[in-house]
Amino acid sequence: MNKFKKSGILLVLIAVTLMSVSYKSNFFEVAKQIEIYTTLFKELNMYYIDDTNPAELTDTAINKMLQGLDPYTRFYDEQGVENARINAMGEYGGIGAISSYLDNKLIIIEPHEGAPADKAGIKAGDEILKVNEVLVKEYENNAVSSLLQGIPNTKVTLEVKRQDKVFTVELTREKIEVNPVPYYTMIDDELGYISFIKFNQKASSEVKKAFLDLKDQGMKKLVLDVRGNLGGLVNEAIEIVNFFIPRDEVVVTTKAKVKKWSDTYKTKKEPIDLEIPIAVLIDGRSASASEILAGSLQDLDRAVIVGERSFGKGLVQRYRKLTYGTQLKLTISKYYTPSGRSIQELDYTNRDENGEVPKFSDKTRNPFKTRNGRTVFDGGGIQPDVKFNKPERTKATEALFKSKAIFDFATAYYYRNPSVKESKEFDISNSDYEDFISFLKSDASSFKTTSELNFEKAMLEVAKDAHRAIEKPYKDLLESLKMIKIEQLNTNKEEIKSHLKSEIVKRYYHKKGEYINKVHNDKHIREAVDILKDEKKYSRILK
């Protein structure tokens, strides 16, 4: 994108942002701010002593401007627009693998079973060095992953690094369909299980297909698993809720600054099943559309919600087209469940003097009533009807889950162990866990807590003046912080083992194998099953 295109985009963004701040902003104020930026940008590029990169300056200005709002309001260039479309559609042309771009490295995270990458022997943990003739390390942004995509039946040559070996492989791209339902099954003669991992345009049709198949197999009770489901299309959540509640029921309402964007969404079709008992599994990564699904079924007393408090994303975004094929995704409204509650956790409007975002759940949470008169609360996600009993995560565990340490250990584990037990029997032993702890100790940079990062930053400043005098005390203190960090992990040992097991079992049996293992071994699924089998308890919870 040339500098004039990006300048035009920034002007549009400034206008959109300024107009969204307050209706009190008049046309003169908007025009004034646009003119100030235009003249500054022109003067800077014409007269600054060194060469400037207009595109980089504009990128910085756009990103800095949007950072002060919320993490969901984002600018998309042409490639970003295409990636967002693909994510929503649930199908694309490519090699069929999830990849991640970090530190100028393109890493395969997960090849889809049966897709070109899988058939060509590409593994999780492989680093893509070259796509056709393009060197990945020469790219400065994550658009490099788009090179793997393309028109079906076209060929792409990859240079791949796997541990210490480098090899070349040629793949033929195919039409890739991402099934949002990786696995469903009958747990026993009458209890069915459906997991789904995203709300793309195929979500409601695939959930319906799985549900009807299980009904044909004799299902009389259902576990619906949306743990780790970060959401997606709101209309797909409404469709799935409609399977279980009558026509013309309110599922969600939205309230926006612009009146025409405020709406009430009701079910429009006849339901599939109004009677089947349902347990919905949620966790801290169930967000957005997952929370609409769980929250509406809870408010209407149509399902028992089991698990952990959900993420707490009660904001709605909409795409607005900008110039030159770009888009702005911006937050335009808040949504409310049938009882009238907002489940938004973070209050982005009222940051403190340090820029920290306060939580609504730290204040008084307001009570609301479900249809049967049960009390539920706003702010801070969906609180389950039956909460899992497990230790609260330590800061060290939170840092671990945000890092690549578990992924990297799983990669090393896979190459040390050519085969493992079948998916439903695989487990992480205490010995495996100790190996993982040793792995963390051997690589100090595998994950770092906020305390470590702050300490290292402070010491870099101090070391400029007194490096030799403080070198040994500094290293001793840093080592102590690392040991404390490792010890804190033991508080969440069982949860860490669960994450390790999921990541490792995928290496051998793909996403489907991960869920097969969960159905046979996950104690939280068993808790949901126990609730459904105890009809008196199930009814008592809802009444």
C-alpha positions in Angstrom: 0.0 0.0 0.0 1.5 3.4 -1.0 1.8 6.4 1.3 -1.1 8.2 -0.3 -3.5 5.3 0.3 -2.5 4.9 3.9 -2.8 8.6 4.4 -6.3 8.5 3.1 -7.2 5.6 5.3 -5.9 7.4 8.4 -7.9 10.5 7.6 -11.0 8.3 7.4 -10.1 6.6 10.7 -9.6 10.0 12.4 -13.0 11.1 11.1 -14.8 7.9 12.3 -13.1 8.0 15.7 -13.7 11.7 16.3 -17.3 11.4 15.3 -17.8 8.4 17.6 -16.4 10.2 20.7 -19.5 12.3 21.2 -22.4 13.6 19.3 -21.4 17.0 20.6 -18.4 17.0 18.2 -19.4 19.3 15.4 -18.3 19.3 11.8 -15.8 22.1 12.3 -14.0 20.2 15.1 -13.7 17.1 12.9 -12.5 19.1 9.9 -10.0 20.9 12.1 -8.4 17.7 13.5 -8.2 16.2 10.0 -6.5 19.3 8.6 -4.0 19.4 11.5 -3.0 15.8 10.8 -2.8 16.4 7.0 -0.5 19.4 7.3 1.7 17.7 9.9 2.0 14.6 7.8 2.9 16.6 4.7 5.6 18.7 6.5 7.1 15.7 8.2 7.5 13.7 5.0 8.8 16.7 3.0 11.3 18.3 5.5 12.4 15.8 8.2 16.2 15.4 8.0 16.2 11.7 7.5 14.1 9.6 5.1 10.8 8.5 6.5 8.5 5.6 5.7 5.0 7.1 5.3 3.4 3.6 5.5 5.1 2.9 8.8 4.2 6.3 10.2 0.6 5.8 9.3 0.5 2.3 10.7 1.9 3.6 14.0 -0.6 6.4 14.1 -3.5 4.1 13.4 -2.5 1.5 15.9 -1.8 4.1 18.7 -5.1 5.7 18.1 -7.1 2.5 18.3 -5.2 1.1 21.3 -6.8 3.8 23.5 -10.3 2.3 22.7 -10.7 -1.5 23.2 -8.8 -4.5 21.8 -11.7 -5.3 19.4 -11.6 -2.1 17.4 -9.1 -2.8 14.7 -8.0 -1.6 11.2 -7.6 -4.2 8.5 -5.6 -3.8 5.3 -6.6 -5.7 2.2 -5.1 -9.0 3.3 -6.6 -8.6 6.8 -10.0 -8.1 5.2 -9.6 -11.3 3.3 -8.4 -13.2 6.4 -11.4 -12.0 8.3 -13.7 -13.1 5.6 -12.2 -16.6 5.5 -12.5 -16.9 9.3 -16.2 -16.1 9.1 -16.9 -18.3 6.1 -15.3 -21.4 7.4 -13.8 -22.3 4.1 -10.8 -21.2 2.0 -8.2 -22.3 -0.5 -5.0 -23.4 1.1 -2.8 -26.1 2.6 -5.1 -26.7 5.6 -3.0 -25.7 8.6 -3.1 -23.2 11.4 0.1 -21.2 11.5 1.5 -18.5 13.8 4.0 -15.7 12.9 6.3 -14.7 15.7 9.7 -13.2 15.8 9.9 -13.4 12.0 9.2 -17.1 12.1 6.2 -18.9 10.5 5.4 -21.9 12.7 2.8 -24.6 11.9 0.5 -24.8 15.0 -1.9 -27.5 13.8 -2.3 -29.3 10.4 -6.0 -30.2 9.8 -6.5 -34.0 9.5 -6.7 -35.1 5.8 -5.8 -31.7 4.4 -2.8 -31.1 2.0 -0.4 -30.2 4.8 -1.3 -33.3 6.7 -1.1 -35.6 3.7 2.3 -34.1 2.8 3.7 -34.9 6.3 3.8 -31.4 7.7 3.8 -31.5 11.5 3.0 -29.1 14.3 6.2 -27.3 15.3 7.6 -27.2 11.7 9.0 -23.8 10.7 8.3 -22.6 7.2 11.5 -20.9 5.9 10.4 -20.2 2.3 7.1 -20.1 0.5 7.8 -20.7 -3.2 10.7 -18.2 -3.7 9.7 -15.9 -0.8 11.9 -16.0 2.3 9.8 -15.7 5.4 12.5 -13.9 7.4 12.4 -11.0 5.0 8.8 -10.2 5.9 8.1 -7.7 8.6 4.5 -8.6 9.4 2.2 -11.6 9.7 0.9 -11.2 6.1 3.4 -13.9 5.2 1.0 -16.6 6.4 -1.4 -15.5 3.6 1.2 -16.9 1.1 0.1 -20.4 2.1 -3.4 -19.6 0.8 -4.4 -19.5 -2.8 -6.7 -20.8 -5.4 -7.6 -24.6 -5.1 -5.6 -26.9 -7.3 -2.6 -24.5 -7.5 0.8 -25.8 -6.3 3.0 -24.3 -3.6 6.5 -25.3 -2.7 7.6 -25.0 1.0 11.1 -25.1 2.5 10.6 -26.5 6.0 12.8 -26.7 9.0 12.1 -29.6 11.4 14.4 -29.6 14.4 17.9 -29.7 12.8 16.7 -30.8 9.3 15.7 -28.7 6.3 13.6 -30.2 3.5 11.4 -29.1 0.6 7.9 -30.3 -0.1 5.4 -29.4 -2.8 1.7 -29.3 -2.0 -1.4 -28.8 -4.0 -3.8 -26.4 -2.4 -7.4 -27.5 -1.8 -10.7 -26.0 -0.8 -10.5 -26.2 3.0 -13.7 -26.4 5.0 -13.2 -25.7 8.7 -15.8 -27.8 10.6 -16.7 -26.0 13.8 -17.8 -29.3 15.3 -14.6 -31.3 15.6 -16.3 -34.2 17.5 -19.6 -35.5 18.7 -20.6 -38.9 20.1 -22.9 -40.9 22.4 -21.3 -41.1 25.8 -23.7 -43.9 26.8 -27.0 -45.3 25.6 -28.9 -42.1 26.2 -26.4 -39.2 26.7 -25.0 -37.3 23.8 -22.0 -35.0 23.6 -21.3 -32.2 21.0 -18.2 -29.9 21.1 -17.9 -26.9 18.8 -15.0 -24.5 18.7 -16.2 -21.4 16.7 -19.3 -19.6 15.5 -18.5 -19.4 11.8 -21.2 -19.6 9.0 -21.3 -23.4 9.3 -21.8 -23.5 13.1 -25.6 -23.8 13.4 -25.8 -26.3 10.4 -23.1 -28.5 11.8 -24.5 -28.5 15.3 -27.9 -29.3 14.0 -26.5 -32.1 11.9 -24.7 -33.6 14.9 -27.8 -33.2 17.1 -30.1 -35.0 14.7 -27.6 -37.8 14.2 -27.3 -38.3 18.0 -31.1 -38.2 18.3 -31.3 -41.0 15.7 -28.9 -42.9 17.9 -31.2 -42.6 20.9 -30.0 -39.4 22.6 -32.2 -38.3 25.5 -29.8 -35.8 27.2 -27.1 -33.5 25.9 -23.8 -32.1 26.9 -22.9 -29.0 24.8 -19.2 -28.1 25.2 -18.2 -24.5 24.3 -15.0 -24.4 26.4 -12.3 -22.5 24.6 -14.8 -21.2 22.0 -14.0 -17.6 21.5 -17.2 -16.8 19.6 -17.8 -15.4 16.2 -21.1 -14.7 14.4 -23.9 -13.7 16.7 -26.6 -14.9 14.3 -25.2 -18.4 14.5 -25.5 -18.3 18.3 -29.1 -17.2 17.9 -29.8 -20.1 15.5 -28.4 -22.7 17.9 -30.4 -21.3 20.8 -33.5 -21.5 18.6 -33.0 -25.3 18.4 -34.1 -25.5 22.1 -36.5 -22.6 22.7 -39.8 -21.6 21.1 -40.2 -19.2 18.2 -40.4 -15.5 18.9 -38.4 -15.6 22.1 -35.8 -12.8 22.8 -32.3 -14.2 22.7 -30.3 -11.0 22.9 -30.7 -7.3 22.6 -28.1 -4.7 21.6 -27.9 -1.0 22.6 -25.8 1.3 20.4 -25.1 5.0 20.2 -26.6 5.0 16.7 -30.3 4.1 17.2 -30.6 2.0 14.0 -27.9 -0.3 15.3 -29.8 -1.1 18.4 -31.9 -4.2 18.0 -33.7 -7.1 19.6 -33.0 -10.5 18.2 -35.7 -13.1 18.6 -35.9 -16.8 17.5 -37.5 -17.0 14.1 -38.0 -20.8 13.6 -39.8 -23.7 15.2 -37.4 -25.4 17.6 -36.0 -28.9 17.2 -36.4 -30.1 20.8 -38.0 -28.2 23.7 -37.7 -31.0 26.3 -34.2 -32.6 26.1 -32.2 -31.8 29.3 -29.0 -29.8 28.4 -25.7 -29.1 30.3 -23.6 -26.4 28.7 -19.9 -26.5 29.5 -18.1 -23.2 29.7 -14.7 -21.9 30.9 -12.6 -18.7 31.0 -12.1 -18.8 27.2 -15.8 -19.1 26.3 -16.5 -15.6 24.9 -18.8 -13.5 22.9 -21.2 -15.7 20.9 -20.5 -18.6 23.4 -21.6 -16.3 26.2 -24.8 -15.3 24.3 -25.6 -19.0 23.9 -24.9 -19.9 27.5 -26.4 -16.7 28.9 -29.7 -16.9 27.0 -30.2 -20.6 27.8 -29.4 -19.8 31.5 -31.8 -16.8 31.6 -34.6 -18.8 30.0 -33.9 -21.8 32.4 -33.4 -24.1 29.4 -30.0 -25.5 30.4 -27.8 -26.0 33.4 -24.5 -24.1 32.9 -21.5 -26.0 34.2 -17.8 -25.0 34.5 -15.9 -21.8 35.1 -16.9 -18.1 34.8 -16.8 -17.2 31.2 -14.6 -14.5 29.6 -16.9 -11.5 29.8 -17.1 -10.0 26.3 -20.4 -8.1 26.1 -19.4 -5.9 23.2 -20.6 -6.1 19.6 -18.4 -5.1 16.6 -19.3 -4.2 13.0 -17.2 -3.8 9.9 -17.1 -0.5 8.1 -15.7 -0.3 4.6 -12.9 2.3 4.1 -11.0 3.3 1.0 -8.7 1.0 -1.1 -10.3 -2.2 0.0 -9.6 -1.7 3.7 -11.9 -1.9 6.7 -12.4 -0.8 10.2 -13.9 -3.2 12.7 -15.3 -1.1 15.6 -17.3 -1.6 18.7 -20.8 -0.2 18.0 -23.0 -1.6 20.9 -23.3 -3.7 24.0 -25.4 -6.8 24.1 -27.8 -7.9 26.9 -29.1 -11.4 27.7 -32.9 -12.0 28.0 -32.9 -11.1 31.7 -31.4 -7.7 30.8 -27.9 -8.1 32.0 -24.6 -7.1 30.4 -21.8 -9.6 31.0 -19.0 -7.2 29.9 -16.0 -7.7 32.3 -13.6 -4.8 31.4 -14.6 -1.2 31.6 -12.5 0.3 28.7 -14.2 3.7 29.1 -12.8 4.4 32.6 -9.1 3.6 32.5 -7.1 4.7 35.5 -4.2 7.2 35.5 -1.8 4.3 34.6 -3.9 3.2 31.6 -5.1 0.1 33.4 -8.6 -1.1 32.6 -10.9 -1.7 35.7 -13.3 -4.7 35.9 -17.0 -4.3 36.4 -16.9 -7.4 38.5 -14.7 -5.6 41.0 -17.6 -3.3 41.8 -21.1 -4.3 43.0 -22.6 -6.8 40.5 -26.3 -6.1 39.9 -28.8 -9.0 40.3 -31.2 -10.0 37.6 -33.8 -12.8 37.5 -34.2 -15.7 35.1 -37.6 -16.8 33.9 -38.0 -19.1 36.9 -36.9 -16.4 39.3 -33.3 -17.6 39.9 -30.8 -14.8 40.6 -28.0 -14.1 38.1 -25.6 -11.2 37.9 -24.2 -8.8 35.4 -20.6 -7.9 34.8 -17.8 -10.4 34.6 -19.1 -13.1 32.3 -21.5 -15.9 32.8 -21.4 -17.4 36.2 -22.1 -21.1 36.0 -24.9 -22.8 37.9 -22.5 -25.5 38.9 -18.9 -24.3 39.3 -15.8 -26.5 39.0 -13.9 -26.7 42.2 -10.2 -26.1 41.3 -7.4 -23.9 42.6 -7.3 -20.3 41.3 -4.6 -19.8 38.8 -1.3 -18.3 40.0 0.4 -15.5 38.1 3.0 -18.0 37.0 0.4 -20.3 35.6 -1.2 -17.4 33.7 2.2 -16.5 32.2 2.8 -20.1 31.3 -0.5 -20.4 29.4 0.2 -17.3 27.4 3.6 -18.6 26.4 4.7 -21.2 23.8 6.3 -23.4 26.5 3.6 -26.1 26.4 3.6 -26.1 22.6 7.4 -26.4 22.5 7.4 -29.2 25.0 4.8 -31.1 23.1 6.9 -30.8 19.9 9.9 -32.2 21.8 7.8 -35.0 23.3 6.4 -36.0 19.9 9.9 -36.6 18.5 11.1 -38.5 21.6 8.1 -40.8 21.5 7.3 -42.2 18.0 4.0 -43.7 19.3 1.7 -43.5 22.4 -1.4 -45.2 23.6 -4.6 -44.7 21.5 -6.3 -41.3 22.0 -8.9 -42.3 24.6 -6.3 -43.9 26.9 -3.5 -41.4 26.6 -2.6 -39.6 29.8 0.2 -37.4 31.3 2.0 -39.2 34.1 3.7 -37.5 37.1 7.0 -38.4 35.4 6.0 -36.6 32.3 5.0 -33.5 34.4 8.4 -33.6 36.1 10.1 -33.7 32.6 8.1 -30.7 31.7 9.2 -28.8 34.8 12.8 -29.7 34.0 12.2 -28.4 30.4 11.1 -25.1 31.9 14.1 -24.9 34.2 16.5 -25.6 31.3 15.1 -22.7 29.2 14.7 -19.6 31.4 13.2 -17.7 28.6 10.4 -20.2 27.9 8.0 -18.1 29.8 8.3 -15.0 32.0 6.1 -13.5 34.7 5.3 -9.8 34.9 7.6 -9.6 37.9 10.5 -11.0 36.0 9.9 -8.7 33.0 9.7 -5.7 35.3 12.8 -6.7 37.2 14.8 -7.2 34.1 13.7 -3.9 32.7 14.7 -2.1 35.9 18.0 -3.8 36.1 18.9 -2.8 32.5 18.6 0.8 33.6 20.6 0.3 36.8 23.3 -1.7 35.0 24.2 1.3 32.8 25.9 2.8 35.9 26.8 0.0 38.2 26.9 -3.2 36.2 29.8 -5.0 37.8 28.8 -4.1 41.4 25.3 -5.5 41.1 25.9 -8.4 38.6 26.0 -11.2 41.2 23.2 -10.0 43.5 21.1 -9.4 40.3 21.7 -12.9 39.0 20.9 -14.4 42.5 17.7 -12.5 42.8 16.6 -13.4 39.3 17.3 -17.0 39.9 15.2 -16.8 43.1 12.3 -15.3 41.1 12.6 -18.2 38.6 12.5 -20.8 41.4 9.4 -19.1 43.0 7.7 -19.1 39.6 8.3 -22.8 39.1 7.0 -23.6 42.6 3.8 -21.6 41.9 3.0 -23.9 39.0 2.4 -26.8 41.4 -0.7 -25.1 42.7 -2.3 -25.7 39.2 -0.5 -29.0 38.5 -3.7 -30.8 37.4 -4.8 -28.0 35.1 -1.3 -27.8 33.6 -1.3 -31.6 33.0 -4.6 -31.3 31.3 -3.3 -28.6 28.9 -0.2 -30.8 28.3 -2.3 -33.8 27.5 -4.5 -31.9 25.0 -1.6 -30.4 23.2 0.3 -33.7 23.0 -2.6 -35.9 22.0 -3.3 -33.6 19.0 0.2 -34.4 17.7 -0.8 -38.0 17.2 -4.5 -38.0 16.7 -5.5 -34.4 15.6 -8.3 -32.3 17.0 -10.7 -35.2 16.9 -8.4 -37.3 19.1 -8.1 -34.5 21.6 -11.9 -34.6 22.1 -12.1 -38.4 22.1 -9.6 -38.2 25.0 -11.7 -35.6 26.8 -14.9 -37.6 26.5 -13.2 -40.6 28.2 -11.1 -38.8 30.8 -12.2 -35.2 31.4 -13.6 -35.0 34.9 -15.6 -31.9 34.1 -17.5 -33.7 31.3 -18.2 -36.4 33.9 -19.6 -33.8 36.3 -21.9 -32.5 33.5 -23.0 -36.1 32.8 -23.7 -36.7 36.5 -25.9 -33.7 36.7 -27.9 -34.8 33.7 -28.3 -38.3 35.1 -29.6 -36.9 38.4 -33.0 -35.7 37.2 -34.0 -34.3 40.6 -30.8 -32.3 40.9 -31.1 -31.0 37.4 -34.7 -29.8 38.0 -33.8 -28.4 41.4 -31.0 -26.3 39.9 -33.3 -24.8 37.3 -36.2 -24.1 39.7 
